Amino acid sequence: MKSFRHAPSSPGNARARLSRPSHHSLPLTLLATLLLAGCAVGPDYRGAPDAAPKAEKAQAFVRQPDAGAAVRTGPGASAAQWWRTLGDAQLDALVDAALAHNPDVHAAQARLRQSRAQLRQQQANQMPTSSATAAMLRTNTPDSSFTSGGPMTLYTADFDASWELDLFGGKRRAVEAASAEAEAVDADLADTQVSLAAEVAQAYIGLRDQQQRLRLAQASADLQQRMLDLTLQRRAAGTAADVDVERLTTQVQTTRATLVPLDEQITESLDRLAVLTGREPGELDHALAPVGALPVLPATVDVGDPAAMLRRRPDIRAAERRLASTYAQIGEHTADLFPKVSLFGTLGFSADTPSHLLRRSNFSWVGVPYLQWNVLDFGRTRSAIHAAEAARDEAEAKYAHAVLQALQDANGALSRYGHQREHLDRLRQVQVSAQRAADLTRQRYRAGTTTLIDLLDTQRSEFAAQQDVVAGQAELLDDFVSLQKSLGLGWKEGNQKEGDQKAGDASGQPPMTNGRDSG
């Protein structure tokens, strides 16, 4: 057996020992290098695919209306409270109430809090885990060689810690996936707000449309009833025939028959608005039952450009963030192909009496680095990777669908808005003509130069023209709302903070109902 003598100590030998790493330090050096490198296996997300290259470069939408539609492109459209441009205070209060108290918004906020809690959980998984234990063990063994005769008591106090080293980035990929999913849920909340604001506005416009048409129908029925009363007097005097009375009676009953469905629609709209704002049906009757005018459209509508719309729409942002999450999930599963290195340590004291427990002689410790490698899993990990890759391909397809659907929504809404403005102009021209004809016929009827049939025909035309104009105005307002929704407008800034707060008290109500505090 060979014996080794230590070389004489000298500065040169000391420098040589410092500059030459020993064989025992190589694993530690390699481990430190891997930790500092921070490698993460799997594909890195480079951004979403270009699903609509022409739209990204276009200066205007394909179905942009002509200049007469009062639609303006270019910068200007933003995630603002577009409903305030309609100049209706009750509509403003209703939308604000819905955004504050609607259960769908509360559910979306709860999902956002849940996703952020899951993100914090994934972030915590990167850190060491530790625990502390204390116990008293009392035992009696039949073999007296272990005891001095009688039960034995042992007191212990231990502190344990373990840490899985994220050498291949599996935990970091899990954090990336959870972070992207939390951002997607935040975009879902914004999309819920966009849809809710549009739904409330459309319900309110429908209510005012129904109230206006009911008012016109009631006024027409009252006018026809007065004519019927006069005709009955003339028949009693022998100057009117029975057929004239029957014709007017039929006209009055026909007009009054239109009042019943309109009144039913008004009740449904009131209940719908109450539920949308987080109230029970009937709570808004006192505030909204009085007949109100339709909101007034702004002089011009800023629609921006297609690229800005695609960046702004929450549903597209949600699809893009979920696509990013699938990339991270591939890396998370890919890390399972590689070994996992963990560090485990425990510090403890043990003694047969509590007073001796914390003595230095009773202290013990254990440090264990250990490696775990699932070498033979019969393809489970590979299958999980392939499933994650398929999920990524699905997310890419869904993102492309969201982009194309957004372009279709915006272009369709712009086209309908432009055509409806033109249609409303024609309806107003018809109303002016019908009103002029009705006035002339009434003058001729009072002068006895025309028949009752002619008068009834012109009155029916006048009433229909008035109803058509009101319905056309409501439809144009509805198209305006649809346009704002298709542009992705209506979500509130600051969802990042609101998502972390609990939903407000459901009993707190905005100032639409009497005697309630604003929310």
C-alpha positions as CSV (number, residue, x, y, z in Angstrom):
1,M,0.0,0.0,0.0
2,K,1.4,3.3,-1.1
3,S,1.8,6.1,1.3
4,F,1.5,9.7,0.3
5,R,3.4,12.6,1.8
6,H,2.1,16.1,1.9
7,A,4.1,18.5,-0.2
8,P,5.8,21.3,1.6
9,S,3.5,24.3,1.9
10,S,4.5,27.3,-0.2
11,P,2.8,30.2,-1.8
12,G,3.0,28.6,-5.2
13,N,1.5,25.4,-4.0
14,A,-1.2,27.4,-2.2
15,R,-2.1,29.2,-5.4
16,A,-2.1,26.0,-7.3
17,R,-4.5,24.5,-4.8
18,L,-6.8,27.5,-5.1
19,S,-6.7,27.5,-8.9
20,R,-7.3,23.8,-9.4
21,P,-10.8,22.7,-8.4
22,S,-10.9,19.4,-6.6
23,H,-12.9,16.4,-7.7
24,H,-15.3,17.0,-4.8
25,S,-16.0,20.5,-5.9
26,L,-17.0,19.6,-9.5
27,P,-20.6,18.6,-8.7
28,L,-21.2,21.7,-6.7
29,T,-19.7,23.8,-9.4
30,L,-21.9,22.2,-12.0
31,L,-25.0,22.6,-9.8
32,A,-24.2,26.3,-9.2
33,T,-23.7,26.8,-13.0
34,L,-27.1,25.2,-13.7
35,L,-28.8,27.3,-11.1
36,L,-27.2,30.5,-12.4
37,A,-27.9,29.7,-16.0
38,G,-31.6,29.4,-15.2
39,C,-32.4,27.2,-18.2
40,A,-36.0,26.3,-18.9
41,V,-36.8,23.5,-21.3
42,G,-39.6,23.8,-23.8
43,P,-40.5,26.3,-26.5
44,D,-40.3,30.0,-25.7
45,Y,-43.4,32.1,-26.6
46,R,-42.6,34.5,-29.3
47,G,-46.0,36.1,-29.7
48,A,-49.3,35.2,-31.4
49,P,-49.4,34.4,-35.1
50,D,-50.4,37.1,-37.6
51,A,-54.0,36.0,-38.2
52,A,-55.0,39.1,-40.2
53,P,-52.0,40.7,-41.9
54,K,-54.0,43.0,-44.2
55,A,-56.1,44.3,-41.3
56,E,-53.0,45.1,-39.3
57,K,-51.8,47.5,-42.0
58,A,-55.2,48.9,-43.1
59,Q,-56.0,52.5,-42.4
60,A,-59.8,51.9,-42.3
61,F,-62.3,49.1,-42.1
62,V,-63.4,47.3,-45.2
63,R,-67.1,48.2,-44.6
64,Q,-66.4,51.7,-43.7
65,P,-69.6,53.8,-44.3
66,D,-69.4,56.9,-46.5
67,A,-68.8,60.4,-45.1
68,G,-72.5,60.9,-44.6
69,A,-72.7,58.3,-41.9
70,A,-70.6,60.6,-39.5
71,V,-68.1,57.8,-38.8
72,R,-64.5,58.9,-38.3
73,T,-61.4,56.7,-38.6
74,G,-57.9,57.2,-37.2
75,P,-56.9,57.6,-33.5
76,G,-59.6,58.6,-31.1
77,A,-61.5,55.5,-30.2
78,S,-60.5,54.2,-26.8
79,A,-61.8,52.1,-23.9
80,A,-64.0,54.9,-22.7
81,Q,-67.5,55.1,-21.3
82,W,-69.1,55.5,-24.7
83,W,-72.6,55.5,-23.3
84,R,-72.0,58.9,-21.8
85,T,-71.8,60.3,-25.3
86,L,-75.6,59.7,-25.7
87,G,-76.4,62.4,-23.1
88,D,-78.8,60.4,-21.0
89,A,-78.3,60.6,-17.2
90,Q,-80.6,57.6,-16.5
91,L,-78.7,55.4,-18.9
92,D,-75.4,56.5,-17.3
93,A,-76.7,55.5,-13.9
94,L,-78.0,52.2,-15.1
95,V,-74.7,51.2,-16.7
96,D,-72.7,52.2,-13.7
97,A,-75.1,50.2,-11.5
98,A,-74.8,47.1,-13.6
99,L,-71.0,47.3,-13.7
100,A,-71.0,47.6,-9.9
101,H,-73.7,45.1,-8.9
102,N,-74.4,42.6,-11.7
103,P,-73.8,39.0,-10.6
104,D,-71.9,38.2,-13.8
105,V,-69.4,40.8,-13.0
106,H,-69.0,39.5,-9.5
107,A,-68.5,36.0,-10.8
108,A,-65.8,37.2,-13.2
109,Q,-64.1,39.1,-10.4
110,A,-64.2,36.0,-8.3
111,R,-62.6,34.0,-11.1
112,L,-59.9,36.6,-11.4
113,R,-59.1,36.4,-7.7
114,Q,-59.0,32.6,-8.0
115,S,-56.6,32.7,-10.9
116,R,-54.3,35.1,-9.1
117,A,-54.3,33.0,-6.0
118,Q,-53.3,30.0,-8.2
119,L,-50.5,32.1,-9.6
120,R,-49.3,33.0,-6.1
121,Q,-49.4,29.3,-5.3
122,Q,-47.2,28.4,-8.2
123,Q,-44.8,31.1,-7.2
124,A,-44.7,29.7,-3.7
125,N,-43.9,26.3,-5.1
126,Q,-40.5,27.6,-6.2
127,M,-39.5,28.3,-2.6
128,P,-38.4,25.8,0.1
129,T,-41.0,24.2,2.3
130,S,-40.4,23.9,6.0
131,S,-42.1,22.6,9.1
132,A,-41.6,22.4,12.8
133,T,-42.6,19.4,15.0
134,A,-42.6,18.7,18.7
135,A,-43.5,15.4,20.4
136,M,-43.4,13.5,23.6
137,L,-43.0,9.7,23.3
138,R,-43.7,7.4,26.2
139,T,-43.3,3.7,25.8
140,N,-42.7,0.5,27.8
141,T,-40.9,-2.3,26.1
142,P,-40.7,-5.9,27.5
143,D,-37.0,-6.0,27.0
144,S,-35.5,-4.5,30.1
145,S,-32.2,-4.0,28.5
146,F,-33.5,-0.8,26.9
147,T,-34.9,0.7,30.0
148,S,-34.1,0.9,33.7
149,G,-37.3,-0.8,34.6
150,G,-40.5,1.0,33.8
151,P,-41.8,3.2,31.0
152,M,-39.4,5.4,28.9
153,T,-40.2,9.0,28.0
154,L,-38.6,10.9,25.1
155,Y,-39.0,14.5,24.2
156,T,-38.2,15.8,20.6
157,A,-38.3,19.1,18.8
158,D,-37.4,19.2,15.1
159,F,-37.3,21.7,12.2
160,D,-37.4,20.3,8.7
161,A,-36.8,22.0,5.3
162,S,-36.8,20.7,1.8
163,W,-36.2,22.4,-1.6
164,E,-36.6,21.1,-5.1
165,L,-34.0,22.8,-7.3
166,D,-35.7,24.0,-10.5
167,L,-32.8,22.9,-12.7
168,F,-34.8,22.5,-15.9
169,G,-37.4,25.2,-15.4
170,G,-40.4,23.1,-14.8
171,K,-41.6,25.3,-11.9
172,R,-40.8,28.5,-13.8
173,R,-42.8,27.3,-16.7
174,A,-45.7,26.6,-14.3
175,V,-45.5,30.2,-13.1
176,E,-45.5,31.4,-16.7
177,A,-48.6,29.4,-17.5
178,A,-50.4,30.6,-14.3
179,S,-49.4,34.2,-15.0
180,A,-50.7,34.1,-18.6
181,E,-53.9,32.4,-17.5
182,A,-54.5,35.1,-14.8
183,E,-54.1,37.8,-17.5
184,A,-56.5,35.9,-19.7
185,V,-59.1,35.8,-16.9
186,D,-58.5,39.6,-16.4
187,A,-59.4,40.0,-20.1
188,D,-62.5,37.8,-19.5
189,L,-63.6,40.3,-16.9
190,A,-63.1,43.2,-19.3
191,D,-65.1,41.3,-21.9
192,T,-67.9,40.7,-19.4
193,Q,-68.0,44.5,-18.8
194,V,-68.1,45.2,-22.5
195,S,-71.0,42.8,-23.1
196,L,-72.9,44.0,-20.0
197,A,-72.6,47.7,-20.8
198,A,-74.0,47.0,-24.3
199,E,-76.8,44.8,-23.0
200,V,-77.9,47.5,-20.5
201,A,-77.9,50.2,-23.2
202,Q,-79.8,48.0,-25.6
203,A,-82.4,47.2,-23.0
204,Y,-82.8,50.8,-22.1
205,I,-83.1,51.9,-25.7
206,G,-85.7,49.1,-26.2
207,L,-87.7,50.5,-23.2
208,R,-87.7,54.0,-24.5
209,D,-88.7,52.8,-27.9
210,Q,-91.6,50.8,-26.6
211,Q,-92.7,53.8,-24.4
212,Q,-92.6,56.2,-27.3
213,R,-94.5,53.8,-29.6
214,L,-97.1,53.2,-26.8
215,R,-97.5,57.0,-26.4
216,L,-98.1,57.4,-30.2
217,A,-100.6,54.5,-30.3
218,Q,-102.5,55.9,-27.3
219,A,-102.6,59.4,-28.9
220,S,-103.8,57.9,-32.2
221,A,-106.4,55.9,-30.4
222,D,-107.7,58.9,-28.5
223,L,-107.9,60.9,-31.7
224,Q,-109.8,58.1,-33.4
225,Q,-112.1,57.9,-30.4
226,R,-113.0,61.6,-30.7
227,M,-113.8,61.1,-34.4
228,L,-116.0,58.1,-33.4
229,D,-117.9,60.2,-30.9
230,L,-118.5,63.0,-33.4
231,T,-119.6,60.4,-36.0
232,L,-122.0,58.9,-33.5
233,Q,-123.5,62.4,-32.9
234,R,-123.8,62.9,-36.6
235,R,-125.6,59.6,-37.0
236,A,-128.0,60.5,-34.3
237,A,-128.7,63.7,-36.2
238,G,-129.1,61.7,-39.4
239,T,-126.0,63.1,-41.2
240,A,-123.8,60.0,-40.9
241,A,-124.3,56.4,-42.0
242,D,-124.0,53.3,-39.9
243,V,-121.1,52.1,-42.0
244,D,-119.1,55.2,-41.1
245,V,-119.6,54.3,-37.4
246,E,-118.5,50.7,-37.9
247,R,-115.4,51.7,-39.8
248,L,-114.3,54.1,-37.1
249,T,-115.1,51.6,-34.4
250,T,-112.9,49.0,-36.2
251,Q,-110.1,51.6,-36.5
252,V,-110.3,52.4,-32.8
253,Q,-110.3,48.8,-31.7
254,T,-107.4,48.0,-34.0
255,T,-105.3,50.8,-32.7
256,R,-106.1,49.9,-29.1
257,A,-105.2,46.3,-29.7
258,T,-101.6,47.4,-30.3
259,L,-101.4,48.8,-26.8
260,V,-101.5,45.5,-25.0
261,P,-98.3,43.9,-26.5
262,L,-96.4,47.2,-26.1
263,D,-97.4,47.4,-22.5
264,E,-96.2,43.8,-22.0
265,Q,-92.9,44.6,-23.7
266,I,-92.4,47.6,-21.4
267,T,-92.9,45.4,-18.3
268,E,-90.3,42.9,-19.6
269,S,-87.8,45.7,-20.3
270,L,-88.2,47.1,-16.8
271,D,-87.6,43.7,-15.2
272,R,-84.7,43.0,-17.5
273,L,-83.0,46.3,-16.5
274,A,-83.6,45.6,-12.9
275,V,-82.0,42.2,-13.0
276,L,-79.0,43.5,-15.1
277,T,-78.4,46.1,-12.4
278,G,-78.5,43.5,-9.6
279,R,-82.0,44.3,-8.4
280,E,-85.2,42.4,-8.1
281,P,-87.9,42.8,-10.8
282,G,-90.1,45.8,-10.2
283,E,-87.5,47.9,-8.3
284,L,-87.0,50.2,-11.2
285,D,-90.6,50.8,-12.1
286,H,-91.0,54.0,-10.2
287,A,-87.8,55.5,-11.7
288,L,-88.2,54.3,-15.3
289,A,-92.0,54.0,-15.8
290,P,-92.5,57.6,-16.8
291,V,-92.1,58.0,-20.6
292,G,-88.7,59.2,-21.6
293,A,-87.2,60.3,-24.9
294,L,-84.7,58.2,-26.8
295,P,-81.1,59.0,-26.3
296,V,-79.5,61.3,-28.8
297,L,-76.6,60.0,-31.0
298,P,-73.3,62.0,-31.0
299,A,-72.6,64.0,-34.1
300,T,-69.6,61.8,-35.0
301,V,-68.5,58.3,-34.0
302,D,-64.8,57.6,-33.7
303,V,-64.0,54.0,-34.7
304,G,-60.2,54.1,-35.0
305,D,-58.6,51.6,-37.3
306,P,-58.6,47.7,-37.4
307,A,-55.2,47.3,-35.8
308,A,-56.2,49.4,-32.8
309,M,-59.5,47.5,-32.5
310,L,-57.6,44.1,-32.5
311,R,-55.3,45.3,-29.8
312,R,-58.2,46.6,-27.7
313,R,-60.8,43.8,-27.8
314,P,-60.7,41.8,-24.5
315,D,-61.7,38.5,-26.1
316,I,-58.6,38.7,-28.4
317,R,-56.4,39.5,-25.5
318,A,-57.8,36.6,-23.6
319,A,-57.2,34.2,-26.5
320,E,-53.6,35.5,-26.9
321,R,-52.8,35.1,-23.2
322,R,-54.2,31.5,-23.2
323,L,-52.1,30.7,-26.2
324,A,-49.0,32.0,-24.2
325,S,-50.1,29.7,-21.3
326,T,-50.1,26.6,-23.5
327,Y,-46.5,27.3,-24.6
328,A,-45.4,27.4,-21.0
329,Q,-47.4,24.2,-20.2
330,I,-45.3,22.4,-22.9
331,G,-42.2,23.3,-21.1
332,E,-43.7,22.3,-17.7
333,H,-44.3,18.8,-19.0
334,T,-41.0,18.6,-20.9
335,A,-39.1,19.2,-17.6
336,D,-40.6,15.9,-16.3
337,L,-38.2,14.1,-18.7
338,F,-35.2,15.2,-16.7
339,P,-34.1,14.3,-13.2
340,K,-35.2,16.3,-10.2
341,V,-32.7,17.2,-7.5
342,S,-33.9,18.1,-4.0
343,L,-32.3,19.2,-0.8
344,F,-33.6,18.0,2.5
345,G,-32.4,19.0,6.0
346,T,-33.6,18.6,9.5
347,L,-32.4,20.1,12.8
348,G,-33.6,18.7,16.1
349,F,-33.2,18.1,19.8
350,S,-34.1,15.0,21.8
351,A,-33.9,14.2,25.5
352,D,-35.6,12.1,28.2
353,T,-36.5,15.2,30.3
354,P,-37.9,18.6,29.1
355,S,-35.2,20.5,31.0
356,H,-32.4,18.8,29.1
357,L,-34.1,19.1,25.7
358,L,-32.2,22.2,24.4
359,R,-28.7,21.1,25.6
360,R,-26.0,21.2,23.0
361,S,-25.2,17.5,23.5
362,N,-28.8,16.6,22.5
363,F,-28.6,18.5,19.2
364,S,-28.7,16.5,15.9
365,W,-28.9,17.4,12.2
366,V,-29.3,15.6,8.9
367,G,-28.6,17.0,5.4
368,V,-29.6,14.9,2.4
369,P,-29.4,15.9,-1.3
370,Y,-31.3,13.3,-3.3
371,L,-32.1,12.8,-7.0
372,Q,-35.3,11.5,-8.5
373,W,-35.6,10.4,-12.1
374,N,-38.7,8.8,-13.5
375,V,-36.8,6.8,-16.1
376,L,-39.4,4.2,-16.9
377,D,-42.9,5.7,-17.2
378,F,-44.1,3.8,-20.3
379,G,-44.7,7.0,-22.3
380,R,-46.7,9.0,-19.8
381,T,-44.6,12.1,-19.9
382,R,-44.3,12.0,-23.7
383,S,-48.0,11.7,-24.0
384,A,-48.5,14.7,-21.6
385,I,-46.1,16.7,-23.8
386,H,-48.0,15.7,-27.0
387,A,-51.3,16.6,-25.4
388,A,-49.9,20.1,-24.4
389,E,-48.7,20.6,-28.0
390,A,-52.1,19.8,-29.3
391,A,-53.6,22.2,-26.8
392,R,-51.2,24.9,-28.1
393,D,-52.4,24.2,-31.7
394,E,-56.0,24.5,-30.5
395,A,-55.2,27.8,-28.8
396,E,-53.6,29.1,-32.0
397,A,-56.7,28.2,-34.0
398,K,-59.0,29.8,-31.4
399,Y,-56.9,33.0,-31.5
400,A,-57.2,33.1,-35.2
401,H,-60.9,32.6,-35.0
402,A,-61.2,35.4,-32.4
403,V,-59.3,37.8,-34.7
404,L,-61.4,37.0,-37.8
405,Q,-64.6,37.1,-35.8
406,A,-63.7,40.5,-34.4
407,L,-63.1,41.9,-37.8
408,Q,-66.4,40.4,-39.0
409,D,-68.2,42.0,-36.0
410,A,-66.7,45.4,-36.5
411,N,-67.2,45.5,-40.3
412,G,-70.8,44.2,-40.0
413,A,-71.7,46.7,-37.3
414,L,-70.2,49.6,-39.3
415,S,-72.2,48.5,-42.4
416,R,-75.5,48.2,-40.4
417,Y,-74.9,51.6,-38.8
418,G,-74.3,53.3,-42.1
419,H,-77.3,51.7,-43.8
420,Q,-79.6,52.3,-40.9
421,R,-78.7,56.1,-40.9
422,E,-79.7,56.2,-44.6
423,H,-82.9,54.2,-43.9
424,L,-83.9,56.5,-41.1
425,D,-83.5,59.6,-43.3
426,R,-85.9,58.0,-45.8
427,L,-88.4,57.2,-43.0
428,R,-88.3,60.8,-41.8
429,Q,-89.1,61.9,-45.4
430,V,-92.0,59.5,-45.4
431,Q,-93.3,60.8,-42.1
432,V,-93.2,64.4,-43.3
433,S,-95.2,63.5,-46.4
434,A,-97.7,61.4,-44.5
435,Q,-98.2,64.1,-41.9
436,R,-98.8,66.7,-44.7
437,A,-101.3,64.4,-46.4
438,A,-103.1,63.8,-43.2
439,D,-103.4,67.5,-42.4
440,L,-104.8,68.2,-45.9
441,T,-107.3,65.3,-45.7
442,R,-108.6,66.5,-42.3
443,Q,-109.2,69.9,-43.7
444,R,-111.0,68.5,-46.7
445,Y,-113.1,66.2,-44.5
446,R,-114.2,69.0,-42.3
447,A,-115.1,71.0,-45.4
448,G,-117.1,68.0,-46.6
449,T,-115.0,67.5,-49.8
450,T,-113.6,64.0,-49.0
451,T,-114.9,60.8,-47.6
452,L,-114.3,59.2,-44.2
453,I,-112.5,56.3,-45.9
454,D,-109.9,58.7,-47.3
455,L,-109.4,60.3,-43.9
456,L,-108.9,56.9,-42.2
457,D,-106.4,55.9,-44.8
458,T,-104.3,59.0,-44.4
459,Q,-104.5,58.7,-40.6
460,R,-103.3,55.1,-40.7
461,S,-100.4,56.1,-42.9
462,E,-99.5,58.9,-40.6
463,F,-99.6,56.7,-37.5
464,A,-97.5,54.0,-39.3
465,A,-95.0,56.6,-40.4
466,Q,-94.6,57.9,-36.9
467,Q,-94.2,54.4,-35.5
468,D,-91.6,53.6,-38.2
469,V,-89.5,56.7,-37.4
470,V,-89.4,55.9,-33.7
471,A,-88.5,52.2,-34.4
472,G,-85.9,53.4,-36.9
473,Q,-84.3,55.7,-34.3
474,A,-84.2,52.9,-31.8
475,E,-82.7,50.5,-34.3
476,L,-80.0,53.1,-35.2
477,L,-79.2,53.5,-31.5
478,D,-79.1,49.7,-31.2
479,D,-76.6,49.6,-34.1
480,F,-74.5,52.3,-32.4
481,V,-74.3,50.2,-29.3
482,S,-73.4,47.1,-31.3
483,L,-70.7,49.1,-33.0
484,Q,-69.2,50.1,-29.7
485,K,-69.3,46.5,-28.5
486,S,-67.6,45.2,-31.7
487,L,-64.8,47.8,-31.2
488,G,-64.1,46.4,-27.7
489,L,-65.2,49.5,-25.9
490,G,-66.9,49.7,-22.5
491,W,-64.5,47.8,-20.2
492,K,-63.2,49.6,-17.1
493,E,-59.6,50.4,-16.5
494,G,-58.2,49.2,-13.2
495,N,-59.5,45.6,-13.3
496,Q,-56.1,44.6,-11.9
497,K,-57.1,46.2,-8.6
498,E,-60.8,45.4,-8.7
499,G,-60.1,41.8,-9.3
500,D,-58.3,41.5,-5.9
501,Q,-61.1,43.1,-4.0
502,K,-64.2,41.2,-2.9
503,A,-67.5,42.0,-4.6
504,G,-69.4,44.8,-2.9
505,D,-72.4,44.4,-0.7
506,A,-75.2,43.2,-2.8
507,S,-77.6,45.4,-0.8
508,G,-75.8,48.6,-1.7
509,Q,-77.6,50.1,-4.7
510,P,-76.8,53.0,-7.0
511,P,-79.0,56.1,-7.1
512,M,-81.6,54.7,-9.5
513,T,-83.9,53.5,-6.8
514,N,-85.6,55.6,-4.2
515,G,-84.1,55.7,-0.7
516,R,-81.0,53.6,-1.4
517,D,-77.4,54.5,-1.1
518,S,-75.3,54.7,-4.2
519,G,-72.9,51.9,-4.9
